[in-house]
Amino acid sequence: MEALAILNGCRFGNSRGLSSVIIESDSLESISCLKDMARNGSWDAFPILVKCFSLGKDFPNCRWSWVPRSANSAADYLASSKCREACDQIWVDRPPSSLVHVLFNDGLPCPP
């Protein structure tokens, strides 16, 4: 699932025509594999990570970054909550109400 989330992030950035991206994940195994494709990773995630790596080459500036889960509670909340309100929507300016408290606890700005 972590590799699929990374792949969706790469596709999202690609569809927006972004030139510089930082792809973050709390999956150390996935990020380590993307930083060094010769590294042995999970056999079931490897084909997905190869697609991610290939999409990463489409960005002139792409960086793979590991973020500890404790510093990424908003993403962890969304991944574990199955919150329909937050799925398949772009809500940069106005996050779903169910996520506001998590963003606030992460120290991120939230709408009033």
Helices and strands as residue ranges (DSSP letters): H 2-15, E 20-25, H 28-35, H 46-56, E 61-66, G 69-71, H 73-81, H 97-105
